[in-house]
Amino acid sequence: MSLFPLVPTGLDLNGPDLSFTTNPVGVATSTAGIATFTGIATAIFTTVGSVANSPDNLGIITYRWWRVGVGSLTDGTTSAGNTISGAGTTILTLSSLNNDINQSEYYLQADYLPTPIVGLASTSLGGVFTGNAPNEPLNSGIGTLTVFPEITIVTQPQEETVASGVTHTFSFYATATDGTTDFSYKWSQDGSELTDSSTVAGSATTELSISSTTIGVSTIQCKISHNTANPSPVYTNVVDYDVTEPRNVIKYETFSENSSELNSTGSHDLSEGALSFRADTSAATRSITFYPSETDTEVKITMGGSRGNTLTSYRRGHGGISVFKITLLKNTEYVIKLGVPQTANLAPQGGLPGGGGSAVLYRKANVIAVCGGGAGGGHAGRGGDGGGVGLAGETGLGFNGAGGGEQILTGQMGTEGSYAKENFFSDNTTAVNFSHLNNEGGFLMKCTQGDYYAAQGYSPCEDLGNVQARTYDGTIIAGSAILDRGYKAGFGYRENGGNGVNDESGGGGAGARGGDGPALGGNAGGGGGSGYSNGEITLLTSTTLSTGTRIGGNDDTAFISIESTDHASDNEPVFPAASSI
């Protein structure tokens, strides 16, 4: 018996050694590109001594790509959103790149797979094939992927037309896809880089402030660089910077005094016609700031107080109207408060029930002009009309009709204000007017007291400097312009119409002095609120308004229309479109 049995085999015992002729190398690209890694292996047979029957390469090399720290790869989309192809080949392709895989490492694993030669040997021998590689599986060297961040310009600078000598700010917002902030900036004008000077600020920031006295159009662009981004630098859009002679441009902001967000903003060139606002049912538009942005501007203003309401056949009182001119100062705050009828349940408004709110124009904190609101109609008589600038309110009709707000002489408005008083000649100046107990109309105060600024120790008529607007509780209203301001949101005693003795009488209209509500027996109409001027305005006479002002005339909510005196065709009143109430 043989100690060593002979076992026939079809295996070529001399398997090859694997080696890489091409190793993957590092790749650097941006998130917008693709990354390709290449690895190639070969099978090498080593001859030992004199071999009569040299081995045959009867096998193939298989491949699989691996990511260090993650594992073997397969074709498809990863959880991070990257796309993989060629994971089982000599070429790995990565696309849809992001900075999450920056500095990731990849290698190729090679394996020798013997392949039988069918028909060369009996099946009992398993076929003839080359032996396995003794060093399989073999890993290639490592290739590192560097993904450079990409710069994204989120918002672009906008073209602008500005007046000569007026500073304008161009801005943009850019991010890097990896979240880094290693940016540098450089603005240019007509292709020439800018530096900070008396007319230029922020030339190396995201906000360029620039002014010019040279009339004409130039171009503005910013170069954005990043320490590691690719490509870098990138450039913003090229935008026009059009410098013109100063125009009669009015900018405006509409807001609610209890909201930290503006309702709307806008800009209007008065050469294109009137800029008009009318109170409606939206509380967000109860307060409006407007100002000339390029030059002091003489304007013609038509203004009217709100009508009242009535639930009877007797008519509601109409708001007083006036037409006047005034020079608006550049970048100075002007605020218009536009009233509505009391049943609209929105401030400012008149007395209960149905009293109309006034129209009050402020320059910073100071009352410039007032048109009184019409009173509510009662079951026994109509409501009195509100007075235009400088005029008393009309007495309500019917038995014991309530008195209209008294005339306050030019410039004589008091520093103390009040809501409706508890009864005639009382000293109650703090009670809110929406009560049947408060019949006598109150007084508008000559300057805004406010809530927040009063608590900070500011006097009502004190200026605030160049600041943004604030809500009544002191919150800055986002997006509001930096202006020379003084208006203080909150207390101003504008809702000063007296209240009717019952639901069948009419409430007084608000005004410089609020109209009274009926306090004695009967269901008469309330009295209209009075108008006022501090002396800054000049009334404009016309065919319609022989004195530039009148009692009544507006059977709608309060309004204001602003025209350039250079373009106004005449002194006739200009009414905006009707409201929704």
C-alpha positions in Angstrom: 0.0 0.0 0.0 1.3 3.4 -0.9 1.7 5.9 2.0 0.8 8.8 -0.3 -2.2 8.1 -2.5 -2.3 9.6 -5.9 -5.4 11.8 -6.4 -6.0 13.0 -9.9 -6.8 16.8 -10.2 -7.5 19.2 -13.0 -6.1 22.1 -10.9 -3.0 23.9 -12.2 -1.2 24.2 -8.9 0.8 27.3 -9.9 -1.7 30.2 -9.3 -0.7 33.8 -10.3 0.3 36.7 -8.1 -1.9 39.8 -8.3 -0.4 43.3 -8.6 -1.7 46.7 -9.5 -0.3 48.4 -12.6 -2.6 51.4 -12.0 -3.5 52.7 -8.6 -6.2 55.3 -7.9 -5.0 58.8 -7.3 -6.6 61.7 -5.5 -9.3 63.8 -7.2 -10.3 67.4 -6.6 -13.4 68.9 -8.0 -16.4 71.1 -7.1 -19.9 70.1 -6.1 -20.9 70.7 -9.7 -18.3 68.2 -11.1 -17.8 64.5 -11.1 -15.0 62.4 -9.7 -13.4 59.4 -11.4 -11.0 56.9 -9.8 -9.1 54.2 -11.8 -7.4 51.0 -10.7 -6.0 48.1 -12.9 -4.6 44.8 -11.7 -2.8 42.1 -13.5 -2.1 38.3 -12.8 1.6 37.3 -13.0 2.8 33.7 -13.0 6.2 33.0 -11.4 8.3 30.2 -13.1 10.3 28.2 -10.6 13.2 26.2 -12.1 12.7 24.4 -15.4 9.0 23.8 -15.9 8.0 21.8 -19.0 4.4 22.5 -18.7 4.0 26.3 -17.9 0.6 27.3 -16.4 -2.2 28.8 -18.4 -4.0 32.0 -17.3 -7.3 30.3 -17.2 -9.1 32.8 -14.9 -10.3 36.4 -14.6 -9.7 39.3 -12.3 -12.9 40.7 -10.5 -13.1 44.1 -8.9 -15.0 45.9 -6.1 -14.5 49.5 -5.0 -14.5 50.3 -1.3 -14.8 53.5 0.7 -12.6 53.7 3.8 -14.7 53.5 7.0 -17.9 52.8 5.1 -17.4 49.5 3.2 -17.9 48.1 -0.3 -19.8 50.2 -2.8 -22.7 49.4 -5.1 -24.1 51.3 -8.0 -27.0 53.7 -7.3 -27.8 56.7 -5.1 -26.5 56.9 -1.6 -28.4 58.2 1.5 -26.4 61.4 1.2 -27.6 61.9 -2.4 -24.4 61.0 -4.2 -24.6 58.8 -7.3 -22.2 55.8 -7.8 -21.4 54.0 -11.0 -18.7 51.4 -12.0 -18.5 50.0 -8.4 -17.6 46.6 -9.8 -15.2 47.8 -12.6 -11.8 49.3 -12.9 -13.3 52.9 -13.1 -15.4 54.3 -10.2 -17.4 57.4 -11.1 -19.0 59.6 -8.4 -21.5 62.4 -9.3 -24.1 64.6 -7.6 -21.3 65.5 -5.2 -21.7 67.4 -2.0 -19.4 68.6 0.8 -20.5 65.7 3.0 -18.1 63.4 1.2 -15.2 65.9 1.1 -12.0 64.0 2.0 -13.6 60.6 1.6 -11.1 57.8 0.7 -11.5 55.0 -1.9 -9.6 51.9 -2.9 -10.1 49.0 -5.3 -10.1 45.4 -4.3 -9.0 42.8 -6.9 -9.7 39.0 -6.7 -8.6 36.2 -9.1 -11.4 34.0 -10.2 -10.3 30.6 -11.7 -12.3 29.5 -14.7 -12.7 25.8 -15.7 -12.0 24.8 -19.3 -15.0 22.8 -20.3 -14.2 19.6 -22.3 -10.5 19.4 -21.6 -10.9 16.9 -18.8 -13.5 14.6 -17.4 -16.1 16.0 -15.1 -14.8 13.7 -12.4 -11.7 15.8 -12.3 -13.8 19.0 -12.1 -12.4 20.4 -15.3 -9.0 22.0 -15.8 -8.5 25.5 -14.3 -5.7 27.7 -13.0 -5.1 27.9 -9.3 -6.1 30.8 -7.0 -3.8 33.7 -6.5 -2.0 33.3 -3.2 -2.2 37.0 -2.4 -5.9 37.6 -3.1 -7.8 39.6 -2.4 -5.4 42.5 -3.1 -6.2 46.1 -2.3 -5.0 49.0 -4.3 -3.6 52.2 -2.9 -6.0 54.9 -1.6 -7.4 57.8 -3.6 -8.8 60.8 -1.7 -11.7 62.9 -2.9 -11.5 66.6 -2.3 -14.8 68.4 -2.9 -14.4 72.1 -3.2 -17.3 74.2 -2.0 -19.3 76.1 -4.6 -20.3 79.8 -4.3 -24.0 80.4 -4.6 -25.3 83.9 -5.1 -28.7 83.8 -3.3 -29.8 87.4 -4.0 -28.4 89.7 -6.7 -27.9 93.5 -6.6 -30.8 95.4 -8.3 -30.5 98.2 -10.8 -31.5 101.6 -9.4 -32.3 105.1 -10.5 -31.3 107.7 -7.9 -31.0 111.4 -7.7 -27.7 113.3 -7.9 -26.0 113.4 -4.6 -28.3 110.8 -3.0 -26.6 107.8 -1.4 -27.9 104.4 -2.6 -26.9 101.0 -1.3 -26.4 98.0 -3.6 -26.3 94.6 -1.9 -26.3 90.9 -2.5 -26.2 87.6 -0.4 -23.9 84.7 -1.2 -23.2 81.4 0.5 -20.7 78.5 0.2 -22.0 75.0 -0.1 -19.9 73.8 2.8 -21.2 76.6 5.1 -17.8 78.3 5.4 -17.6 82.1 5.3 -14.1 82.6 4.0 -15.2 85.3 1.6 -13.7 88.4 0.3 -15.5 91.0 -1.9 -14.7 93.8 -4.3 -17.1 96.1 -6.0 -16.4 97.8 -9.3 -18.0 100.6 -11.3 -17.7 100.4 -15.1 -15.2 97.6 -14.6 -12.9 99.6 -12.3 -12.5 98.5 -8.7 -13.8 100.9 -6.1 -12.2 101.9 -2.8 -13.8 103.6 0.1 -14.0 107.4 -0.1 -16.3 110.4 0.7 -18.8 109.0 -1.8 -18.1 105.3 -1.5 -18.5 103.0 1.6 -18.5 99.3 1.9 -16.4 98.6 -1.3 -15.1 95.4 0.3 -18.3 94.2 1.8 -21.7 92.8 0.7 -23.2 96.3 0.8 -21.9 99.1 -1.3 -23.1 102.6 -0.5 -22.4 105.1 -3.2 -23.4 108.6 -4.3 -22.6 110.6 -7.3 -23.2 114.0 -8.8 -22.4 112.8 -12.3 -25.6 112.5 -14.3 -25.8 109.4 -16.4 -25.7 105.6 -16.3 -22.8 103.4 -15.1 -22.6 99.7 -14.2 -22.1 98.1 -10.8 -20.8 94.6 -10.1 -19.1 92.8 -7.3 -16.3 90.1 -7.4 -16.8 87.4 -4.8 -13.8 85.2 -3.8 -13.5 82.3 -1.4 -10.4 80.6 0.0 -11.3 77.1 -1.1 -14.3 77.4 -3.4 -14.1 76.2 -7.0 -14.7 78.2 -9.2 -13.5 81.3 -7.5 -13.9 84.2 -7.9 -17.4 84.5 -9.2 -19.3 87.7 -10.1 -22.7 89.2 -9.4 -24.9 90.4 -12.2 -23.9 93.7 -13.8 -26.6 96.2 -12.9 -27.3 99.8 -14.0 -26.7 102.7 -11.7 -28.7 105.6 -13.2 -28.0 109.0 -11.6 -30.6 111.7 -12.5 -31.6 115.1 -11.5 -33.5 115.1 -8.2 -37.2 114.0 -8.7 -40.3 114.4 -6.7 -40.2 110.8 -5.5 -42.3 109.8 -2.4 -41.5 106.6 -0.6 -44.0 105.0 1.8 -44.5 102.3 4.4 -47.8 101.0 5.6 -48.0 99.3 9.0 -50.0 98.4 12.0 -48.6 99.8 15.3 -48.7 96.4 17.0 -46.9 94.5 14.3 -43.1 94.2 13.9 -43.5 93.6 10.1 -44.3 96.2 7.5 -47.5 95.6 5.6 -46.2 97.1 2.4 -43.6 99.5 1.0 -43.4 101.4 -2.2 -42.1 104.4 -4.2 -44.0 106.8 -6.4 -42.8 109.6 -8.7 -45.3 112.4 -8.4 -44.6 113.4 -12.0 -46.7 110.3 -12.9 -49.7 111.5 -11.0 -51.2 111.5 -7.4 -50.2 109.1 -4.7 -53.4 108.2 -2.8 -54.3 106.2 0.3 -57.8 105.4 1.7 -58.6 103.6 4.9 -60.3 100.2 4.4 -61.1 97.2 6.5 -57.6 96.1 6.9 -56.0 97.0 10.2 -52.6 96.6 8.7 -53.0 99.8 6.7 -54.1 102.1 9.5 -50.8 103.9 9.7 -48.8 105.1 6.8 -45.3 106.8 6.8 -44.3 108.7 3.7 -41.3 110.9 2.8 -39.5 112.5 -0.2 -36.4 110.5 -0.8 -34.5 112.7 -3.2 -35.2 116.4 -2.5 -37.5 118.7 -0.5 -40.8 118.6 -2.4 -43.7 121.0 -2.4 -46.9 119.1 -2.6 -50.7 119.6 -2.9 -52.6 117.5 -0.4 -56.3 116.6 -0.5 -57.4 115.1 2.9 -60.7 114.0 4.3 -62.0 112.6 7.6 -64.1 109.4 7.7 -67.9 109.3 7.4 -69.9 108.0 10.3 -72.5 105.1 10.2 -76.2 105.0 10.7 -78.7 102.3 11.3 -81.7 104.5 10.5 -83.2 106.5 7.7 -81.3 109.6 9.0 -78.0 110.0 7.1 -74.6 109.5 8.6 -72.4 112.5 9.1 -69.7 113.0 6.4 -66.0 113.7 7.0 -64.6 117.1 6.5 -62.3 117.7 3.5 -59.5 120.2 2.8 -56.9 121.0 0.1 -53.6 122.6 1.0 -50.0 122.8 0.1 -46.9 122.0 2.2 -43.2 121.5 1.5 -42.2 118.0 2.6 -38.6 117.7 3.8 -36.3 115.1 2.4 -35.9 111.9 4.4 -38.2 113.3 7.1 -41.0 111.2 8.6 -44.6 112.1 7.8 -47.3 109.9 9.2 -51.0 109.9 8.2 -53.6 108.2 10.4 -56.7 107.4 8.5 -59.9 106.7 10.4 -62.9 104.5 9.7 -66.5 104.4 11.0 -66.9 103.0 14.5 -68.8 99.9 13.4 -65.9 98.8 11.2 -64.3 98.0 14.6 -60.9 99.1 13.6 -58.8 102.0 15.0 -58.7 104.9 14.7 -62.5 105.5 14.8 -65.1 107.7 16.3 -67.5 107.3 19.3 -70.0 104.6 19.9 -72.2 104.0 18.0 -71.2 104.9 14.4 -68.8 107.8 14.9 -66.3 108.3 12.1 -62.6 108.5 12.6 -60.5 111.6 11.7 -57.6 112.0 9.3 -54.5 113.3 11.1 -51.3 114.3 9.4 -48.0 114.4 11.4 -44.6 115.7 10.7 -42.6 113.4 13.0 -44.4 113.8 16.4 -46.2 117.1 15.5 -49.8 117.4 14.3 -49.8 119.3 11.0 -53.4 119.1 9.9 -56.7 117.4 10.9 -59.9 116.7 9.1 -62.7 115.7 11.5 -64.8 112.6 11.2 -68.6 112.6 10.6 -70.9 111.5 13.4 -73.2 108.5 13.6 -76.9 109.0 12.7 -79.5 108.5 15.4 -83.1 107.3 15.3 -84.3 110.9 15.7 -81.8 112.9 13.6 -78.8 112.7 11.3 -75.2 112.8 12.4 -73.3 116.0 12.2 -70.5 116.4 9.5 -66.9 116.7 10.4 -65.0 119.9 9.9 -62.2 120.4 7.5 -58.9 122.1 8.4 -59.6 125.0 10.8 -63.4 124.3 11.0 -65.6 123.2 13.9 -67.7 120.0 13.6 -71.4 120.2 12.8 -74.0 119.7 15.6 -76.1 116.5 15.3 -79.7 116.9 14.4 -82.8 115.8 16.3 -84.1 116.5 19.8 -81.0 117.2 22.0 -78.6 116.7 19.0 -75.1 116.5 20.2 -72.6 119.4 19.8 -69.9 119.3 17.2 -66.3 119.5 18.1 -65.3 123.1 18.8 -62.9 125.0 16.6 -59.3 125.1 17.8 -57.4 128.1 16.4 -54.3 127.6 14.2 -51.4 126.5 16.3 -53.3 126.4 19.5 -53.8 122.7 20.1 -53.0 121.7 23.6 -50.2 119.5 24.9 -52.6 117.4 26.9 -55.1 115.1 25.1 -58.1 113.1 26.3 -60.5 110.4 25.1 -64.2 111.0 25.5 -65.0 112.3 28.9 -67.4 110.8 31.3 -69.8 113.7 31.2 -69.8 117.3 30.2 -67.1 119.5 31.8 -65.6 116.5 33.7 -61.9 116.1 34.3 -61.9 112.5 33.3 -59.2 112.4 30.6 -58.0 108.8 30.8 -61.1 106.7 30.3 -61.3 104.9 26.9 -64.1 106.4 24.9 -66.0 103.2 23.9 -68.4 103.4 26.8 -71.9 104.9 27.0 -70.7 106.7 30.1 -68.3 108.9 28.1 -70.4 111.4 26.2 -68.3 114.5 25.8 -65.8 114.5 23.0 -62.1 114.6 23.9 -59.1 116.4 22.6 -56.3 115.4 20.2 -52.9 116.2 21.6 -50.5 118.3 19.6 -47.7 115.7 19.6 -47.7 111.9 20.0 -47.2 110.6 23.5 -46.8 106.9 22.6 -46.3 104.0 25.0 -42.7 102.8 24.6 -41.1 106.2 24.3 -43.1 107.7 27.1 -41.8 104.9 29.3 -38.2 105.8 28.1 -38.7 109.4 29.3 -39.2 111.1 25.9 -41.5 114.1 25.9 -44.3 113.9 23.3 -42.8 116.5 20.9 -39.2 115.3 21.2 -37.5 114.1 18.0 -36.0 110.6 17.9 -33.1 111.2 15.4 -32.3 109.0 12.4 -33.8 105.7 13.4 -36.2 102.9 12.3 -39.9 102.9 13.3 -41.0 101.0 16.4 -44.2 99.4 17.5 -46.1 100.8 20.5 -44.2 98.4 22.7 -40.8 99.4 21.3 -40.1 96.5 18.9 -38.3 97.7 15.8 -40.4 97.3 12.7 -38.3 95.2 10.3 -37.6 96.8 7.0 -38.6 100.3 8.0 -36.4 103.0 6.6 -33.9 105.0 8.7 -35.4 108.5 8.7 -35.4 111.6 10.8 -38.3 110.4 13.0 -40.3 111.6 16.0 -43.7 109.8 15.7 -44.4 107.6 18.7 -46.8 104.7 18.2 -49.5 104.3 20.8 -51.2 107.1 22.8 -52.2 110.1 20.7 -55.9 110.4 21.8 -57.1 110.2 18.3 -60.2 108.1 19.2 -61.9 111.0 21.0 -65.4 111.0 19.7 -68.1 111.2 22.4 -70.5 108.2 22.8 -74.2 108.2 22.5 -76.4 107.7 25.5 -77.9 104.5 23.9 -77.7 102.3 20.8 -80.3 104.4 19.1 -78.3 107.6 19.2 -75.3 108.5 17.2 -71.6 108.6 18.4 -69.5 111.7 17.9 -66.9 112.0 15.1 -63.2 112.1 16.1 -61.2 115.2 15.4 -58.9 117.9 16.8 -61.8 118.1 19.3 -64.1 115.1 19.2 -67.8 115.7 18.6 -70.2 114.9 21.5 -72.6 112.0 21.8 -76.2 112.7 22.9 -76.2 112.7 26.7 -79.7 113.7 27.5 -83.0 112.1 26.5 -83.8 111.5 22.8 -82.1 109.5 20.0 -80.4 112.3 18.1 -77.4 112.3 15.9 -73.9 112.8 17.3 -71.7 115.8 16.6 -69.0 115.9 14.0 -65.3 116.2 14.9 -63.4 119.5 14.2 -60.4 120.1 11.9 -57.1 121.9 12.7 -53.9 123.3 11.3 -50.6 124.0 13.1 -49.8 126.8 10.6 -47.4 124.9 8.4 -49.9 124.5 5.6 -51.5 126.9 3.1 -55.1 126.2 2.1 -55.7 126.2 -1.7 -58.9 127.7 -3.0 -60.8 126.3 -5.9 -64.2 126.3 -7.6 -65.2 123.4 -5.3 -63.6 124.7 -2.2 -63.8 128.5 -2.1 -61.7 128.6 1.1 -59.8 125.4 0.6 -61.7 123.6 3.3 -65.3 122.7 4.2 -67.6 120.9 6.6 -68.4 117.4 5.3 -67.8 116.4 1.7 -66.5 112.8 2.2 -69.0 110.1 2.4 -66.4 107.3 2.8 -63.5 106.3 4.9 -60.7 108.8 5.6 -58.1 109.4 2.8 -55.2 111.4 1.6 -54.0 112.2 -2.0 -50.6 113.7 -2.6 -49.6 115.6 -5.8 -46.6 117.6 -6.9 -47.5 121.3 -7.2 -45.4 121.3 -10.4 -47.8 118.8 -12.0 -51.2 119.4 -10.3 -53.5 120.8 -12.9 -55.5 122.9 -10.4 -56.5 123.2 -6.8 -59.5 121.0 -7.0 -59.8 118.1 -4.5 -58.6 114.7 -5.7 -60.4 111.7 -4.3 -59.0 108.1 -4.4 -61.1 105.1 -5.3 -63.9 104.2 -3.0 -63.3 101.8 -0.1 -64.8 98.4 0.5 -67.1 99.5 3.4 
